[in-house]
């Protein structure tokens, strides 16, 4: 999977889990452990109304498989 495809899938998962669509979302890191997968992503000032900052989203096993 290309980096662009992965970023689009993360954006879709973030939208599904938070109810917010962040067009400028940037994937920071994907951390996988034996029991969970956590995605770190950056939002811009335009997206969140303040200085851009990093957020995290813990994925279900099914969601994590979409990023493989």
C-alpha positions in Angstrom: 0.0 0.0 0.0 1.3 3.4 -0.9 1.8 6.1 1.7 -1.0 8.2 0.0 -3.4 5.2 0.2 -2.4 4.6 3.9 -3.0 8.3 4.7 -6.4 8.2 3.0 -7.4 5.1 5.0 -6.3 6.7 8.3 -8.3 9.9 7.4 -11.4 7.7 6.8 -10.8 5.9 10.2 -10.4 9.2 12.0 -13.6 10.5 10.4 -15.4 7.3 11.4 -14.2 7.4 15.0 -14.4 11.1 15.7 -17.1 12.3 13.3 -14.8 15.0 12.0 -13.3 15.2 8.6 -9.8 16.8 8.6 -8.7 17.4 5.0 -5.2 18.4 6.0 -4.7 15.4 8.4 -1.1 14.1 8.3 -0.2 10.7 9.5 2.6 10.9 12.1 3.3 7.3 13.2 1.6 3.9 13.4 2.6 2.0 16.5 1.8 -1.7 16.6 2.0 -3.8 19.7 0.8 -7.4 20.3 -2.6 -6.2 21.6 -3.3 -2.8 19.8 -2.4 -0.4 17.0 -2.3 3.3 17.6 -2.2 5.9 14.9 -0.7 9.4 15.6 -1.8 12.1 13.3 -1.4 15.9 13.0 -4.2 18.4 12.5 -3.6 21.9 11.3 -4.9 25.2 12.7 -7.6 25.4 10.1 -8.9 21.9 11.2 -9.0 22.4 14.9 -9.2 26.2 15.4 -5.8 26.5 17.2 -2.2 25.7 16.6 -1.7 22.4 14.8 -1.2 19.5 17.2 -0.8 15.8 17.3 -3.6 13.4 18.3 -3.8 9.7 18.7 -6.4 7.1 17.8 -6.4 3.5 19.0 -7.6 1.1 16.3 -9.6 -2.1 16.5 -8.0 -5.2 15.1 -10.3 -4.9 12.1 -9.3 -1.3 11.5 -5.6 -2.1 11.8 -5.9 -4.7 9.1 -7.1 -2.0 6.7 -3.7 -0.3 7.1 -1.7 -3.5 6.3 
